[in-house]
């Protein structure tokens, strides 16, 4: 299947008013050229297009010599004769007027070697991807939130307490890594053949020696080896089975897996800290080892609090939302459709503009969001006004 433009919230197929068909190229041979009827047969199977309508802009090139009457890199216009199962027969016209009138160019010979036809006016996958990226970034700026598990990495000042607030507005989904004064608090890490789990399921199977529900209400973190940027994910553990005869335990999770686990991924059991929406807690009775093994020296030294210091606490995790709400998807679709055709929706202008610390505009008492009334109906209830807490 042809590659499609997509991002965190919507895909190319969600937007129904892309302007020009994505350009497609197809090869044809001298046997596909009928100089008696001035026709060319094109096989479009597997391409981004399944038809070449009359009036489509087309160009030709060849590894040898083009059929007589055609020149390389000159824009021509198609005259569609027929299409059956993505096999299209066309004639070639020199102008849109001639194409509409069915006046074809005479093909005086078949040319030599392999020929190529380029169809469309040049809108590319990158063009559509840029539109999707822009509208999703606009939604995130308006709402001040992320509607997927976004990875964060930060250094914080220790406060001498067992609770540390993160200076972020978004909801904390997971905390996958914690280091104090460059000493990483240990976790139980599994990888390779010791892990398995399928996207969308609420369970992970690990090779581990454990009794039933030993890790209930602790956290499980995952580092996705296939991602470079947003490569962390985590969920609360609702329970685990006792180790079976194969040495495996099934962990039931609060959230469904976002991707199928592979051997290169790392699955971590996290017991040395916990978190709520906006802060992280040290666990004074943290257990960072499998049952029956000794605790590490760093656990005694660092247990229970965040020692005071400047940027001495390193933290990695995820923030935002596990699942994108449909309203956010709808808002992105409207913004993308509007970019493709600005006449589709009712726009409004703000009545006054205030710079400085004011982050929004005023339009008669209503907040200025996207500039499109229909889009604002979806966005306004997701605008994140949570204050940033720092202790």
Secondary structure, 3 states (H helix, E strand, C coil): CCCCCECCCCEHHHCCCCCCCECEEEEECHHHEECCCCEEEEECCCCCCCCCCCCCEEEEEECCECCCCCCCCCCEEEEEEEEECCEEEEEEECCHHHHHHCCCCCCCCCCECCEEEEECCCECHHHHHHHHHHHHHHHHHHHCCCCCEEEEEEEECCCCECEEECCCCCCEEEEEEEEECCEECCCEEEEHHHEECCCCCCEEEEECCCCCCCCCCCEEEEECCCCCCCCEEEEEEEEECCCCCCCEEEEEECCCCCCCCCCCCEEEEECCEEECCCEEEECCCCCCCCCCCCCCHHHHHHCCCECCCCCCEEEEEEEECCCCCHHHHHHHHHHHHHHHCCCCCCECCCCECCCCCCCCEEECCEEECCCEHHHHHHHHHHCCCCCCCCC
